[in-house]
């Protein structure tokens, strides 16, 4: 199997930790490569991941390569890849501000910040289900069809992309907008982009293919 993909996944674990977008044990990440999924193991601190820790599974969840046990949440990774042919990377993490929004069941509307609109779109909250459950995977699969970022109720956050870098940047932007909204709330609450300007912004987003 491809060592570079494994090294890229291990590096993402370190980057998320260094940017305070994830704790050591929380979250999981994966990359799709054809009929295989490269995915993080359970029980290993994400900032200490080595390329040799990364497993390879198939779309039935069977281990193709690796000595460790894959993340218990592999079901929703498999589900996302099945419903989104354009997605080749998934990051699930526990960034503190975004997770705070998830705990509060507070979705993020699309029409509050230009960059967030262009990079993320609106971010809904996935109803709470037990971690690693089929119900959680189904709920995520239903909402991810039309979104690139999700808040998992009482749990954390999830972003997707055509590659790991795109998924990482979306996670970074998700945490940033949650910080901005927290400040805005202290100053009287967020104010929305006027409807006519928002329409122009969405047209710009479409032209850029975002």
C-alpha positions in Angstrom: 0.0 0.0 0.0 1.0 3.6 -0.4 3.4 4.9 2.3 2.9 8.6 1.3 -0.8 8.5 2.1 -0.1 7.0 5.5 2.6 9.7 6.1 0.1 12.5 5.1 -2.5 11.2 7.5 0.0 11.0 10.4 1.1 14.5 9.6 -2.5 15.8 9.8 -2.8 14.4 13.3 0.2 16.5 14.3 -1.0 19.6 12.5 -4.4 19.4 14.1 -2.9 19.1 17.6 -0.4 21.9 17.0 -3.1 24.2 15.8 -5.3 23.4 18.8 -7.9 21.9 16.6 -7.9 18.5 18.3 -6.8 16.8 21.5 -4.5 13.9 21.5 -6.9 11.0 21.6 -10.0 12.5 20.0 -11.0 12.4 16.4 -10.1 10.2 13.4 -9.1 10.8 9.8 -9.1 8.9 6.5 -8.2 9.0 2.8 -9.9 7.2 0.0 -7.7 5.6 -2.6 -9.7 3.6 -5.2 -11.3 0.7 -3.5 -9.4 1.2 -0.2 -9.6 3.5 2.8 -6.6 4.5 4.7 -7.7 5.3 8.3 -6.4 6.1 11.8 -6.3 3.5 14.5 -8.1 3.6 17.9 -6.3 4.3 21.1 -3.2 6.1 19.7 -2.7 9.8 20.4 -3.2 11.6 17.1 -0.1 13.8 17.7 2.1 10.8 18.0 0.9 8.9 14.9 3.4 7.2 12.7 2.8 6.2 9.2 3.0 2.5 10.2 0.0 3.0 12.6 -2.3 3.8 9.7 -4.6 0.9 8.6 -6.0 0.1 5.2 -9.6 -1.2 5.1 -12.0 -2.0 2.3 -15.6 -0.7 2.0 -16.9 -3.6 4.1 -14.7 -2.6 7.0 -12.3 -5.5 6.6 -8.6 -4.8 7.5 -6.4 -5.2 4.4 -3.2 -3.9 6.0 -2.2 -3.0 9.5 -1.7 -4.5 13.0 -3.8 -2.1 15.0 -7.5 -1.8 15.4 -9.2 0.8 13.2 -11.2 3.7 14.7 -14.5 2.5 16.0 -16.1 5.3 13.9 -15.1 3.8 10.6 -18.7 3.3 9.7 -19.4 6.9 9.0 -16.1 7.2 7.0 -17.3 4.4 4.8 -20.8 5.9 4.5 -19.5 9.4 3.5 -17.3 7.9 0.7 -20.3 5.9 -0.5 -22.5 9.0 -0.8 -19.9 11.5 -1.9 -17.9 10.4 -4.9 -16.1 13.8 -4.9 -14.8 13.3 -1.3 -11.4 11.7 -0.9 -10.5 12.8 2.6 -12.4 13.1 5.9 -11.3 14.8 9.2 -13.2 14.3 12.4 -11.8 16.3 15.3 -12.8 18.0 18.5 -11.8 21.7 18.1 -12.9 23.5 21.3 -15.0 26.3 19.9 -16.7 24.2 17.2 -17.3 21.4 19.6 -18.9 24.0 22.0 -21.3 24.9 19.2 -22.0 21.2 18.7 -22.7 20.7 22.4 -25.1 23.7 22.3 -26.7 22.2 19.1 -26.1 25.5 17.4 -25.8 25.4 13.6 -23.8 27.9 11.6 -25.8 29.8 9.0 -24.2 30.5 5.6 -24.9 34.3 5.4 -22.8 35.7 8.2 -19.2 35.9 6.9 -17.8 36.0 3.4 -14.9 33.6 3.7 -16.9 31.1 5.7 -19.6 31.2 3.1 -17.1 30.5 0.3 -15.1 27.8 2.1 -17.7 26.1 4.3 -21.2 27.0 3.4 -23.8 26.5 6.1 -23.0 23.9 8.8 -25.8 21.9 10.3 -25.9 19.9 13.5 -26.1 16.1 13.2 -28.6 14.8 15.8 -26.9 12.9 18.6 -26.4 9.2 18.3 -23.9 7.0 20.2 -20.4 7.1 18.8 -19.6 4.3 16.3 -23.3 3.5 15.8 -25.0 2.7 12.5 -27.6 5.5 13.3 -24.8 8.0 13.6 -23.3 6.9 10.3 -26.8 7.2 8.6 -27.4 10.7 10.0 -24.0 11.9 8.8 -24.5 10.3 5.4 -27.8 12.0 5.0 -26.5 15.5 5.8 -23.1 15.3 4.2 -24.7 14.9 0.8 -25.2 18.7 0.7 -22.5 20.0 3.1 -18.8 20.0 3.5 -18.7 20.5 7.2 -20.9 19.2 10.0 -21.2 19.7 13.8 -21.9 16.4 15.6 -24.2 17.0 18.5 -22.5 16.6 21.9 -19.5 15.2 20.1 -17.3 17.3 17.7 -16.9 18.4 14.1 -16.4 16.8 10.7 -15.1 18.2 7.4 -14.5 16.7 4.0 -12.5 17.5 0.9 -11.1 16.3 -2.3 -7.9 15.8 -0.4 -6.6 16.1 3.2 -5.4 19.6 2.8 -8.8 20.9 1.8 -10.5 19.0 4.6 -7.9 20.5 7.1 -8.5 24.0 5.8 -12.2 23.6 6.2 -11.7 22.4 9.8 -9.5 25.4 10.5 -12.1 27.8 9.0 -14.9 26.1 11.0 -13.1 26.7 14.2 -12.3 30.3 13.2 -16.0 31.1 12.4 -17.1 29.6 15.7 -14.6 31.9 17.5 -15.9 34.9 15.5 -19.5 34.1 16.4 -18.6 33.7 20.1 -17.2 37.3 20.0 -20.2 38.5 18.0 -22.6 37.1 20.6 -20.8 39.0 23.3 -21.3 42.2 21.3 -25.0 41.8 20.8 -25.3 38.9 18.4 -24.3 38.4 14.7 -25.8 40.5 12.0 -26.5 38.9 8.7 -25.2 39.8 5.2 -28.0 41.8 3.4 -30.0 39.5 1.1 -29.1 41.3 -2.2 -25.4 41.2 -1.3 -25.6 37.6 -0.2 -27.1 36.7 -3.6 -24.1 38.3 -5.3 -21.8 36.5 -3.0 -23.4 33.1 -3.9 -23.0 33.9 -7.6 -19.3 34.6 -7.0 -19.0 31.3 -5.1 -20.6 29.5 -8.1 -18.3 31.2 -10.6 -15.3 30.1 -8.5 -16.6 26.5 -8.4 -16.5 26.5 -4.6 
